[in-house]
Amino acid sequence: MADKKKFIITTPDGRRADLTNARTLKSNNLYPFGKHNYSIYETPEGVFVRGFNDGEREIMLTRFDIIDEATARNYQHTYVREEE
């Protein structure tokens, strides 16, 4: 049984990262969710993860990628929130 207190992600290429104790470096997670949502995380082990939303209104982050430190620290998200 999975530990429900853990925040473990899997990337599309099958890599995993534990974000349970990760530090959020940047984020924009506003409801209603959409492509403007993202978070940049740094794990205690020094792994950098970008979480983002493919356009799903009810789920904050739908996909995750492991990225390098320079990309994480200089990340500029391409989408902005559009008011309905």
Backbone hydrogen bonds, N-H to C=O, Kabsch-Sander energy under -0.5 kcal/mol:
donor,donor_aa,acceptor,acceptor_aa,energy
4,K,2,A,-0.8
6,K,3,D,-1.6
8,I,6,K,-0.6
9,I,7,F,-0.5
9,I,17,A,-2.7
11,T,15,R,-3.1
14,G,11,T,-2.3
17,A,9,I,-1.8
19,L,7,F,-3.6
19,L,17,A,-0.7
22,A,19,L,-1.2
23,R,42,E,-2.9
25,L,23,R,-0.6
25,L,40,I,-3.2
26,K,40,I,-1.1
28,N,38,Y,-2.4
30,L,28,N,-0.7
33,F,57,R,-1.6
37,N,34,G,-2.2
38,Y,28,N,-0.7
39,S,51,G,-2.2
40,I,26,K,-3.0
41,Y,39,S,-0.5
41,Y,49,V,-3.1
42,E,23,R,-2.3
43,T,47,V,-2.9
46,G,43,T,-2.2
48,F,67,I,-0.7
49,V,41,Y,-2.1
50,R,65,D,-3.1
51,G,39,S,-3.1
51,G,49,V,-0.5
52,F,63,R,-2.7
53,N,37,N,-1.3
62,T,52,F,-2.1
63,R,52,F,-2.2
65,D,50,R,-2.4
67,I,48,F,-2.4
67,I,65,D,-0.5
72,A,68,D,-2.2
73,R,69,E,-2.8
74,N,70,A,-1.7
75,Y,72,A,-0.9
83,E,81,R,-0.6
